[in-house]
Amino acid sequence: MSRRHFSVPDANATLPFVERVVRDIVGDYGRWKDALEQYELAAAGATVSSGEPEEAGRLRLRVDDLAARIEGFVEELNQVGCVLKGFEEGLVDFPARMDDREVYLCWRLGEPGVAHWHEANDGFTGRQVLVPALLER
């Protein structure tokens, strides 16, 4: 199966759905990090003979549940054809073609639309503003 390539209008058309999913990911990721930290503290005193403390077991289940939810959300983004690049900041890349090479259109949670791009080997730090001349190529 070939990889989907987005135009800027195509990527922007997905944003109502993508934004909802990414908002859920960012929220759950924060809760997952908190639960993981609490689990590590609760499990720190565990030994082979004493087993996992009840509180640690409860927290481990919470960590696992949140991780499964996040994986499900990431799969939803994959089904759209975009790629989550940042759990905390809600970064998403949309594969695109520019001058016969693959690039990524780049969007971050809170931005009103896709307005940046970067080379396939660059990340967020390589983001460049989309200008009309680039879109016409």
HELIX and SHEET records of a PDB file:
HELIX    1   1 VAL A    8  ALA A   43  1                                  36    
HELIX    2   2 GLU A   54  VAL A   80  1                                  27    
HELIX    3   3 PHE A  124  GLY A  126  5                                   3    
HELIX    4   4 PRO A  132  GLU A  136  1                                   5    
SHEET    1   A 5 VAL A  83  GLY A  86  0                                        
SHEET    2   A 5 LEU A  91  MET A  98 -1                                        
SHEET    3   A 5 ARG A 101  ARG A 108 -1                                        
SHEET    4   A 5 HIS A 116  GLU A 119 -1                                        
SHEET    5   A 5 GLN A 128  VAL A 129 -1                                        
END                                                                             
